[in-house]
Amino acid sequence: MSDEPTPGEMVRRLEDRLADVREDIQQLGRRMDEKVDQRIYDLRHEALTGRVSTLETLREKDAEKLVATRRWLIGAVVVPLVGIFLPVIILLARGT
């Protein structure tokens, strides 16, 4: 008879188990509150994908502008300077 728990001890054990179950349920509730809903995740992912594609498009346009600027610089400045200085250099080289 000494191995059998008393009714009071049984109640305490049951209350301890119930407290553990309540705590586990509260922890699960907190974890569920922290989780992001799949639809919200998908919406955020689509928005981020849109922003990235916009930035890529802008980067490509900037690269095209840079190439156009280089071409303009070569066409408007370098070629005329070469056209002016090349005959001068040729004349100086023949004169010596």
N, C-alpha and C positions, 0 to 999 in steps of 0.2 A: 504494500500500500504506500510505502514511502516513495516509490518511483513514479506514482501518478501525480500530476499537477493538481493543485487545488483550484477551485472555481475562480478565485481571485487572480491566481497566476495565469489561468487561461484567458481571463478578461484582459489582463495586462499584455499578454502576448498578442492577442487579437487587436488591441488598440495600437500596439507597436507596428504590426503588419499594416493596419489601416493607415497609420501615419506615413509609413514607407510608400504605400501605394499613392497616397495624396501627393506626397513630395515628387514622386515619379511623374504623376500626371501634370503637376505644375511645371516641372522641367520640360516635359514634352510640349506643353503650351507655350513656354518661352521660346523653345527652339522653333516651333511652327510660326511664331510671330516674327522671328528673324529671317525666315525663309522667304525668298522672293517668288511671287506667283509666276508661273511659266508665261502667261500672257504679257505681264509687265516686262519680263526678261526679253521676250521676243520683240516688244515695241522698242525697248531701249536698244536692242541689237540692230533693229532696222534703222533707227535714228542715227546710231553711230556709223552704220554702214553708209548711210546717205551723206553724213558729214565727211567721211573719209573720201568718198568718191568726188564730192565737191572740191575738197582740198587737192586731190590728185588732178582734177581738171584745171584748177587754178595754177597749179605747179606747171602743168604742160603749157598753158598759155604764157606763163612767165618765161619758160624756156624758149618758146617761139619768139617772144618779144626780144629776148637777149640775142638770139640768132639774127633777128632782123636788124637790131641795133649794130651788131658787129658787121653785118653786110653793108649797112649804110655808112658806117665809119670807114670801112675799107674803100667803098665806092666814092665817098665824098671827100675823104681826106688823104688817104694813103696813095691812091692811084694818081690824083693830081700832083701830089708832092713828088712822086716818082717820075711823073711826066715832066716836071719842071727840073728836078735835080739830075736826072739821067743824062739829058743833053749837055748839061753843064759839066758833069763828070767826064763825059766822053770828050768834050772839047778840051778840058784840062789835061786829059790823058794823051790826046793827040799833040797838044802843044808842047809837051815835054820831051 
